[in-house]
Amino acid sequence: MAEISFDDFLIVDIRTGTVTRAEAFPEARKPAIKLWVDFGPEIGERKTSAQITAHYTPEILVGRQVVAVVNFPPRQIGPFMSEVLVLGLPDADGEIVLLSPDQKVPDGGRMH
């Protein structure tokens, strides 16, 4: 794996946000959920889709804090425009488990 400098790391803007809305995404090629995430007043609400259906339903995601990269360009996912990348890690079966703070933090807080 290539090493990066600290300045390279600072380019990636990783923030916390709270899921305000979540819906099934049946049009996606792989099972996914559409998320709307509030990143606070500086960034606002952004949307994304995530292949997280093994561990999550839309109902349990609303109100949950997540961690996401907020400075990628928007990406078209079928009929839906994804504006951020919510971060997660694979479990033993390769299914995604979301990253989130272990305590409540202000929305829009930048990871460092």
C-alpha positions in Angstrom: 0.0 0.0 0.0 1.3 3.4 -0.9 2.1 5.9 1.9 0.5 9.3 1.9 1.6 12.5 3.5 -0.4 14.2 6.3 -1.3 16.9 3.8 -2.8 14.2 1.5 -4.9 13.0 4.5 -6.2 16.5 5.1 -7.6 16.7 1.6 -10.2 14.0 2.6 -13.0 15.7 4.4 -14.5 13.2 6.8 -17.4 14.4 8.9 -20.1 13.2 11.3 -23.8 13.6 10.4 -27.2 12.4 11.6 -29.4 10.4 9.3 -32.7 12.4 8.9 -34.4 10.1 6.3 -33.8 6.6 4.9 -35.7 4.7 2.2 -35.3 1.4 0.5 -33.7 1.7 -2.9 -35.3 -1.1 -5.0 -33.9 0.4 -8.3 -30.3 -0.3 -7.3 -28.5 -3.2 -8.9 -27.5 -4.5 -5.5 -29.7 -4.1 -2.4 -29.2 -0.7 -0.9 -30.7 2.0 1.2 -31.0 5.7 0.3 -29.9 8.0 3.1 -30.3 11.8 3.8 -27.7 12.9 6.3 -27.5 16.3 8.1 -23.9 17.5 8.5 -24.8 20.7 10.3 -25.1 24.3 9.2 -21.8 24.5 7.3 -22.5 21.6 5.0 -26.2 21.0 5.3 -28.1 17.8 4.3 -26.5 15.5 1.7 -27.8 12.3 0.3 -26.2 8.9 -0.5 -27.0 5.3 -1.1 -25.3 2.5 0.8 -25.3 -1.3 0.4 -26.0 -1.9 4.1 -29.2 -4.0 4.0 -27.7 -7.0 5.8 -27.5 -5.2 9.1 -29.8 -2.2 8.7 -33.3 -1.2 7.8 -34.4 2.3 6.9 -36.4 2.6 10.1 -33.4 1.9 12.4 -31.1 4.3 10.6 -33.1 7.5 11.2 -31.5 9.5 14.1 -28.2 7.5 13.9 -24.9 9.3 13.6 -22.6 8.2 10.7 -19.2 9.1 9.4 -18.8 10.1 5.7 -16.5 11.6 3.2 -18.2 14.8 2.2 -15.9 16.2 -0.5 -16.2 13.6 -3.3 -18.0 14.9 -6.5 -21.6 13.7 -6.8 -22.1 10.3 -8.4 -25.1 9.0 -10.2 -26.4 5.7 -8.8 -29.2 4.7 -11.2 -31.9 7.3 -10.8 -30.4 8.7 -7.6 -27.5 11.2 -7.1 -25.1 10.3 -4.3 -23.4 13.3 -2.8 -21.3 11.7 0.1 -19.7 8.3 0.9 -20.8 6.9 4.2 -18.0 4.8 5.7 -18.2 1.3 7.0 -16.2 -1.9 7.5 -16.9 -5.5 6.5 -17.9 -8.0 9.1 -16.7 -11.6 9.0 -19.2 -12.3 6.1 -18.2 -9.2 4.1 -21.3 -7.3 5.0 -20.9 -3.6 5.8 -21.1 -2.3 9.3 -21.3 1.5 9.5 -18.7 3.6 11.3 -20.1 5.9 13.9 -18.9 7.8 17.0 -19.3 6.0 20.2 -20.7 9.1 21.8 -23.0 11.9 20.5 -21.0 14.6 18.8 -22.0 17.8 16.9 -23.1 17.2 13.3 -20.5 18.4 10.9 -17.6 17.6 13.2 -14.5 16.9 11.2 -12.4 13.7 11.8 -8.9 14.3 12.9 
